[in-house]
Amino acid sequence: MKHAILGAGAIGGLVGTVLGSLGEDVTVIVRSEKLTDYPETLSLERPSGTLTTPAKAVARLTKPVDVLWIATKTYQLRAALEAVEAATNTVVPLLNGVDHVAVLRSRYGHDHVVPATISVEAERLAPGRFVQRSPFVRFNLAASAEPLLGSIVARLTDLGFTCQFIPNQQTLLWSKLCFLAPFALVTSASGKNKGEIYADAEWKGKLDSAVVEACAVAKADGAEVDVSKLRETFDGLPPTIRSSMQKDLVARRQLELDAIGGPIVRGGERYGIAVPTTIDLIATINAVVNQNSSQ
């Protein structure tokens, strides 16, 4: 199949390299000023070894593809979509949060957009060069994707991915957000990695509270989530792991704070659920952002 990757950062690069290594036809959409120097080969350093694959790079997608994978930051989405001119059969967004699905369905149609989530610690080292730092990649898709992508998902499993097709879209999206939001907010607000948070009773308590709040909103929104299983997932994380938001905050890059924390706050207001820990963590992070911008 023909695949296009919109968003050539850590996640898009990881997905594109892995797909190419499976023999799929991959095109990477990059900014026009980056096109001339963009390499013809993608590489991904994984704990199990390095994958490489040839890939085409374009500034605008003018030829139809079977699958458009979107891995931009949420705040880049609308502008990035202007580079997609060709028709696409299936759109698979890998963005954080929940609100982007409605945005994409308003553009491409309900049945052409297949929600998906991916959980992994990865970084872009240079154009076309990526690294997977976590030992795991958790990749979940809406069940409607199985007829088209089932064989690819099976091969991803052979590469060590943990994959599932999930019938309930709310469960799919919120399961990741209930993991991501508490971890991203607590690591960013504290400046600590997972091991340091677990060693600090106050911050560990905030992590537990943020998980409970996120799950309460998720359940009210129709998702099936389990607080105890999420806690087990956190327990199993490597102690040195940090969130992407935390890294962005240190580097003074724009944050996906509204996409990650916003749905919990807005959902709390909509369903009458108190989320004081989430609100406090967001305020702490915003204070750091404001302090950085004033320096």
Secondary structure, 3 states (H helix, E strand, C coil): CEEEEECCCHHHHHHHHHHHHCCCEEEEECCHHHHCCCCCEEEEEECCEEEEEECEEECCECCCEEEEEECCCHHHHHHHHHHECCCEEEEEECCCCCCHHHHHHHHHCHHHECCEEEECCEEEEECCEEEECCCCCEEEEEHHHHHHHHHHHHHHHHCCCEEEEECCHHHHHHHHHHHHHHHHHHHHHHCCCHHHHHCCHHHHHHHHHHHHHHHHHHHHCCCCCCHHHHHHHHHCCCCCCCCHHHHHHHCCCCCCHHHHHHHHHHHHHHHCCCCHHHHHHHHHHHHHHHHHHHC
